[in-house]
Amino acid sequence: MLDGHTAPHLANIVLHVGAGSVVILCGTVAATSAKGGTLHIRAGWAFVFAYSVLVATAVIGVVVFEFRSFLAVATIASSYDVFAGYRSIRLRGRRPQSVDVGLSFFALLAAMTFVFAIRLLHKPWSPALTWSVLGGLMGLAAYDIARMVLPQYWLRRVWLQEHIYKMMAAFIAAAATGAATIFPRWAPWSALVPVIAGELLTVWFLFAYRRSKTYSRLSTLRASPE
């Protein structure tokens, strides 16, 4: 599978796979540990840092070595998920700031650009997957922009659910992309199965946890510096 790759390309792949493995491991720990607890927070920070490496190596791979439209779309969508999920914790129901609005518009415009340019790009692994990711990204970015005018009580009520949904979306994207890469012969099901399982797990997290307990834990955390 790695035949014909240059040494820099192989090094980037190894770093990418290593970062992805850390993302899956830390994401699993964060998802299954007590929300707001020490283990959840530490695993969450490790997840964010590892995801930064994952995205950086993905960008290098797509731009420098081999362009694939689905990978490009998944990279933009997952990196936005991580950023938006982190910012949900930082804002805690407040209005989005300029950095939030700016990156939301960037994500929305990037997705719209792919919609118009997708036919001119390299054939994706699966049109259904590519279009679903684009639609999800545009929907999420549009919602985040709408927070500028949504009622304040709504923002204060759902910020925790936003954090859970966005971080789980990033986790699902990493798992699905990894599975599709490892098992290309089984695509698109190798990616769809993690997506479906992850979405069901996300719904369970959103409704199974008692908001009062989790909210009280997270609200007492000291905010990290900008």
N, C-alpha and C positions, 0 to 999 in steps of 0.2 A: 504493500500500500504506500510505502514511503520511497519506493524506487524512483530515481530520477530527480530527487529534490536536492538542492544545494545545501551546504553546511549551514548558512544563515537561516534558510527556510526550515531546516530540521530543528535548529535551536529554537526558533520561534514556535514551532509545533510543540516541542517538549515543554517549553515554558507555558504555552497556552493550555496544554493538557494538564499540567501540574496545577495551574491556577484554577482550572475548571474542577479538578478533583477536590481542591480545598473549598471551592464554592459549594459543591454538592454536600460535602461533609459538614461544613459549618452551617449551611442552610438547613440541613436536616436537624442538627442540634438546636438551632435557634427555633425551628418550627415545633419541635417536640418538647422543649424545656418550658419551664414556667415563665409566662410572659412578664417582663419587667424585672425578672430575677437576674442575679449576677451572671449566671451561665448564659442566659439568653442575650444579655447585653454584650458580653465578650465574644460570643459566637457571632452576633450580629455585626460587630465591628470587623471581625476577621472576614466575614462574608463580604462586607463592603470593600475592604482593601483588596481581597483576592479577586473580586469582581472588576476592580479597576485594572488589575493586571490582565485579566481575561479579556476585557474590552480593548485594552491597548494592543495586545498581541493579535486580536481579531482584526483590528483596523490595519495593522501592519500586514497581516496575511491577505486581506482583501485588496488593499491598495498597492502593495509592493509585489506580492508573489502570485496570487491567483484570485481573480474577482469571481464571486458567486453572488447572484442577486439576493438569494434567500439569506445567506450569511450577512450580507450588508444590512438587509432589513432587520434581521434578528439582533444584530449588534446595536443598531440605533434604538430599537424598541426596548431591549433589555437594559441598556445603559440608562435610558430615560426612566424606566421602572425603578431602578436602584436610586437614582437621584431623587425622584419624586417621593419614593417611600421614605428616604432619609429626611426630606424636607417636611413631610407630614409630622414627624416627631419634633422637628425643630419649631414648626409653626404652631402646632397644637390648637388648631381651630382659628388662627388669625388669618387675615387676608394675605394672599400671596404677595411676595416682594418682587422687586424688579428682576432679580436673577431667576425667580420662578417663572414669571410671565415670559421673559425672554427665551428661556429654554423650552417652555411649552410651545411658543410660536415656532421655534426652530424645529422641534419634533414634528409639529403639525405640517409645516412646510416641507420638511424632508420626506414625510410619508406621502404627501400630495405629489411631490416631484417624482417619486418612484411610481406612483399610479400612472402618470403620464409617460414615463420613460421606460417602464418595465418591458415593453415589447422590443425595445432597442438593446436591451441588456442580455447578458448570458442567461440561458434558459434555467429557471429555478428548479430545485429538486421537485417541488410540487406546487402547482399554481394555487391549489386550495390552501395550503399552509401559508404561502407568501401573502395571498390576499387577506387571509384571516388575521395575520400578524399586522399588516398595514391597517386594516380596519380597527383592530384593537388599539393600535397606537394613536390613530387619529381620534378615536372616541375618548381615550384617556386624556390626551393633550387638550382636546376641546373642553372636556369637563374641568380640567385644571385652570384653563383660561376663564371659564365661567365662574370660578370661585371669586373672581373680582366683584361680581354682582350678586352672587347667591346670598340668601339671608345668613346673618352671622350665627344665629342659633343653630342652623343646619351645619355649618362648618365646625362649630364646637361639638356637635353631636356625633359627627361621623369621621373625625380626623383619625381616630384609632383604626376604624375599619378601612380607611384609605391606606394607612400604613401597612396593615396586614395584606390587603389585596395587592398593592404594588410590589411589596417584597416577595410575595408568593408568585406573582407574575414573572419577576426576574428569576426566581428559583426554577420555575417551570420552563422558562426559555432556555436556561443553561442545561437542564436535564434533557429537554426535547432535542436541542441542537446537538448535544453530545451523543444521544442515542441514534439520531439520524446519521451522524458522521461515522459511528462505529458499525452500524448495521445498515449500510446504504441499500442492500438488496431488499430489505423489508420496508423501505420507504414507500408511501408516507406513514405507514402504521408504526414504524419504529419511532416516529416523532409524535404521532397522534395519540398513542397510548399514554405516554407521560403527560401530554397536555390534558387529556380527559381525566386521568387520575388526579393530576394536580388541581384541576378546576373543581372537582368534587371535594378534594381535601380543603381547598380554599373556602368553599361554601360552608363546610363543616366548621372551620375555624371562625368564620364570620358570625355564625349563629350559635355555636356551642359554648363559647366562652362568655362568662358573665362580664359584661362591660364594666360594671362598678368596681370589681376587684382588680381587673387589669388596668383600668383607667387610674385608680388610686395609686397603683404601683408606679406606672409610667409618669404620672403627674408629679411625683416626688423626686424624680431623677433630676440631677443637676444638668443643666443644658451645657453642651460642649461649646467651645468658642467657635465663632463663624470662621 
